[in-house]
Amino acid sequence: DPGVIEAGSAMVKVIAPLYYFFGFMEIFVGINRGFGKAIPVMIFSTMSMIVIRQIFLAIVFSFSQNIFFIHICYPMCWAIAMLFNVIYYFTVVRKKYMR
């Protein structure tokens, strides 16, 4: 169906250029888990991928029901999770284990 192809193409155009956030997020998730910090990583992932995403979509969709916001919320949440994990790595993990 051309509509499905158009919707998928629009999604790829938004998400693909920002996919590096996902890669960096996974790198720091792996580093933090490797140092035995799985619980904070789980909390960061849950907060960014579920809580923040749902709040963002609830607020945005109360103003506009544009599918673009569903597409952009994925890279946005990856970036937030990456930021949480990077901050945690440099403020907790690196200070404790890299003396």
Helices and strands as residue ranges (DSSP letters): H 2-15, G 16-18, H 20-34, H 38-46, I 47-52, H 53-63, H 68-88, I 89-93, H 94-97
